[in-house]
Amino acid sequence: MGINVNQIRVQVNNLNGYKNSLENSKRKMLSYRNQIVSNWEGKEVSYILSAIDHTIASINAVINDINGISNDVVNVANQIRNEEIAAERRRQEEIRRRQEEKRRRQEEERKRKEEERKRQEEEKKRAAEAAKKRK
């Protein structure tokens, strides 16, 4: 059974849905970060901002991983499918070649039998003529 590229694309679309959710979360984190910067002063703000920045960096890393994985999965699936198509073409071509070879052999055999039949008829004619001459 061949690879189902459409099913793989569905799965990649699911991955992209997760990526979109992460991007939405990142936007919310950035908005939250901006609100903290605008409305909160204190020693702890730098720690909170650092944690938010770290979380955003982690989200970005996952988004990049999903993008890379999605592209790789689709590319590999397409390559596998193309290889399957090429293998099927080679198989079909081999079948056609064998059929043509069989047809050619059958035609040669038919011609050989026809020539043999004509040769035998000629021999019979000659034998009949020789028999007539002897009488």
C-alpha positions, 0 to 999 in steps of 0.5 A: 500500500502506498503512502497517503499524502493527503492524510499526511497533509491533514496531520500537518494541518493539525500541527499548523493548528497547534502552531497557530495556538502557540502564536496566539499564546505568544501574542497574549504573553507579549500583551501581558508583558507590555501591560506589566511594563506599563503598569507595574513598578518594583524589583520583582518586575525584572524577574517576571519579565525575564520569565515571560521572555523565557516563555516567549523564547520557548514558544518561538522555538516550538513554533520553529520546530513545528514549521521545520517538521511540517515542511520536512514531513510534507517533503518526505511524503512527496518524495516517497509518493514520487518514488512509489509512482516511479516504481509503479511506472517501471513495473508497468513498463516491465509488464508492457515489455514482457507482453511485447516480447511475448507477442513478438515471439508468438509472431515469430513462431506463427511465421516459422510455422507458416514457412514450415507449412509452405515448405511442406506444401512445396515438398508435396507438390514436388513429390507429386510432380516427381510421381507423375513423371515416373508414371 
